[in-house]
Amino acid sequence: MRHGKYAKLWLEIVVVAASVLALVLLLYFVMIVSFQNGAQSASVTMRLANRIAAEVFEKPTEEKVEAVSLMIRYGAHLALFFVVGLVTAFVSMVIFRNYFRIAGILLSGAACYMLAYYTEYYKQYVEGRHFQMTDVKLNWYGSLAGIVCMVGSYFLNRLLVKLSS
C-alpha cells in the first residue's frame, strides 16, 4: 500500500516538474522571438508575406503584401500567446488543486497579462522595435483564449468522466 502512495507522489512530482520545465522553455522562446532585432523580424515576416501573397494573388501588389504581412504578424501574436495561455493554465491547474484551482487560473491570467504587456514594453529598448498597445491586446486575447480552452477542456473531461461512470 505504501509503495503505491510513493509511486503516485513521484508521478505527481514528475508531472509538475515537466510542466514547469515546458513553461520555462516556452517563455524562453517567447523572449527570443520578442527581442529579435527589428530588421531581422521584419525581414522574416516580409519573406513569408511575399511567398503567401504570390500563392494567393495572381499579381500581388505592395498593398496586398503589406496586408498579408500584417495578418501574419497579428496571427503570430495570437497563436504564440494562445500556447502561452494554454500551458500557463495547465501548469496552474497541475500545481493548484481542488478549490485552489480557481486561484491558480486567476494567477495564470495575471501572469499572462504581465507577460503580454512587458514583452511589448521592453521591445522599445530593442533596435528597430517599438511598443504597440495593439500587440499587447493581441497577446492578451491569445492568452485568454488559451486559458479558456484549458479550463473548458478540464470541465469537458470531468463531464465525460462523470457520464462514463
Number of C-alpha atoms within 10 A of each C-alpha: 5 7 8 9 10 11 11 12 12 12 12 14 13 12 15 18 14 13 19 19 13 15 20 14 12 18 16 12 12 16 13 11 13 18 18 16 16 15 12 11 16 16 12 11 18 19 13 16 22 19 12 16 21 15 11 12 11 8 10 15 13 11 9 17 21 17 14 21 22 15 13 17 19 15 15 16 22 23 19 18 28 25 18 28 31 22 23 30 29 24 23 23 22 16 18 15 12 7 8 13 17 15 14 21 23 15 15 25 22 13 17 25 21 14 21 24 19 13 20 22 15 14 19 14 12 14 12 14 19 13 17 13 12 11 18 21 16 21 30 25 21 26 32 23 20 26 26 18 16 20 19 12 12 14 12 12 12 12 11 11 10 9 8 7 5
